[in-house]
Amino acid sequence: MRHEQNHLRQVTAASRRGAALVLIAILLPVMLLLSAIAINYCYMDLCRTELYTAVDAATRASGREFTVSRSQSQAILKGQQIAELNTVAGENLTLSSSDFTFGQSTRAGLTSRYAFDSGSQIKNSVQIIGKRDSSSADNSIPLILPGILGRSSFDLNQTAISTAVEVDIALVLDRSGSMAYAADEAAVPFVLPYSAPPDWEFCDPAPPICRWRNLVAAVDVFLGEVSSSPISELVSLSTYHHAAGTDVSLTDNYSSILAALQPYTDSFCSGGTNIGGGINEGLGSLFISPMARQHAVKVIVVMTDGIHNTGTYPTGPAATAAADGIVIYTVTFAMEADQGLMQSVAATGGGRHFHAASPADLINAFQAIARGLPSLLTK
């Protein structure tokens, strides 16, 4: 009896082993197939991420170049160069000129999506379509394990759009007494500028060679850049000495900015340096004006040639502006300007600081700011 039971157990165990082997024989190919599919899909996802990164980088660079140079050919070249620095499936991404489209992106409000119009005569956007398919220079991407489910390769494409966005700009300009001095001379308290004509006094017309006239020339260049850009910009003007005020509310009539500077040129008076008060005025001009656009990027450009010596210390207003999402650029001019403080103000505002040692440097600084106004990936 015991022998029969043992024999039965052996037969049952053998049957189970046989059934398991049959099951393994059936499932193993299925598991291998599923593993191959999983490997291929993971590889496809990796390549998709690589293409996304490459196209975004190329679009950002191309959009930036288009904003700065206003040249479509240079923007295409820059985008191609950056694309080739990025790999997709182990190969550098190649973009053809037909992958680039220039047009206008607009939106109706702060919560609206940007709509791209390639047929617009106004160009503020560049669209790039990066592809790895049979029509592209790099062709389709081979699968790691080809032949699974009848496929040996796959196609990818990614679209991105860089837009030079609408910007509201507050110019905040120093008109303290030191601005009557030449750029290459020290502004000495109680000593009139050596560069001024004989018998010149404060509240006379600004001396022919002085920082104020250099600033007016730089602002003229800045406004020229703004007027020729593909971006829709509004500009306000605030000026300060020991007091501060807004001379021109946000406007697209740029000639009114220069006109508002002329009375100071005609009668340039002395005064302290209230940088913080000027920033507060610029901050207010970006929101109080009926022309202020809720969806526009807000920028303050602060220029000074000296050291803050009265009124509101500038770091507080800079922090307030930053909390409101405003980008702050700062420009210091001449040897005695407090570069360290203005670097801190720019850092607080997420912008950039420029120092100008000469009138030519001042023009270059304002030109660089105008050409570097914000752009965004809008798709």
HELIX and SHEET records of a PDB file:
HELIX    1   1 ARG A    2  SER A   69  1                                  68    
HELIX    2   2 GLN A   72  GLU A   84  1                                  13    
HELIX    3   3 SER A   97  ASP A   99  5                                   3    
HELIX    4   4 GLY A  177  ALA A  180  5                                   4    
HELIX    5   5 ARG A  211  SER A  228  1                                  18    
HELIX    6   6 SER A  255  ASP A  266  1                                  12    
HELIX    7   7 ILE A  275  ILE A  288  1                                  14    
HELIX    8   8 THR A  315  ALA A  323  1                                   9    
HELIX    9   9 GLN A  339  THR A  348  1                                  10    
HELIX   10  10 PRO A  359  ARG A  371  1                                  13    
SHEET    1   A 2 THR A  87  VAL A  88  0                                        
SHEET    2   A 2 GLU A  91  ASN A  92 -1                                        
SHEET    1   B 5 ALA A 115  ASP A 117  0                                        
SHEET    2   B 5 PHE A 100  THR A 106 -1                                        
SHEET    3   B 5 SER A 125  ARG A 132 -1                                        
SHEET    4   B 5 LEU A 156  ALA A 164 -1                                        
SHEET    5   B 5 SER A 375  LEU A 377 -1                                        
SHEET    1   C 2 ILE A 141  PRO A 142  0                                        
SHEET    2   C 2 SER A 153  PHE A 154 -1                                        
SHEET    1   D 6 ALA A 244  THR A 251  0                                        
SHEET    2   D 6 GLU A 233  TYR A 240 -1                                        
SHEET    3   D 6 VAL A 167  ASP A 174  1                                        
SHEET    4   D 6 VAL A 297  THR A 304  1                                        
SHEET    5   D 6 VAL A 327  PHE A 333  1                                        
SHEET    6   D 6 HIS A 353  ALA A 356  1                                        
END                                                                             
